[in-house]
């Protein structure tokens, strides 16, 4: 068993190259989702995280992953889908100068899919996802009108396999 920490450059290259251009339109779930999640898990154990600098294609791939995992939660309401989306957002939050708008939309997607889970719902682990949990807590502490300000940036639609989020990043 390889116990060495992954090299950030290898993880970044993998995230930036795994998803094809039509990834967002592929069937949910697909093999690319699994492969991308493996790289996200590797990214979460990389040190220092400041070296995990993604190009725009890698950033966009993680946004599509969040949209896809949230959509998968609509079809198969399991907390693990929300956790995987949260892990991807944690990696995006490592990025310097990230766009607050896309983070707001991603958080709203995860929140919407999470709220559809049957209670009692599992919680996110701050030790595993500190940046995500801080953003999640800020979202939860906002007044209701501000809390749902991202709603108009996505809708629930349908494709041949079932319900699916459609985002306007």
Secondary structure, DSSP 8 states (H G I E B T S, - for coil): ---S---HHHHHHHHHHHS-TTGGGS-SS-HHHHHHHHHHHHHHT-SSGGG----HHHHHHHHHHHHHHHHHHHHS--HHHHHHHHHHHHHHHTSTT--HHHHHHHHHHHHHHHHTS-SS-----TTT-HHHHHHHHHHHHS-HHHHTTTGGGEEEEEETTEEEEEE--
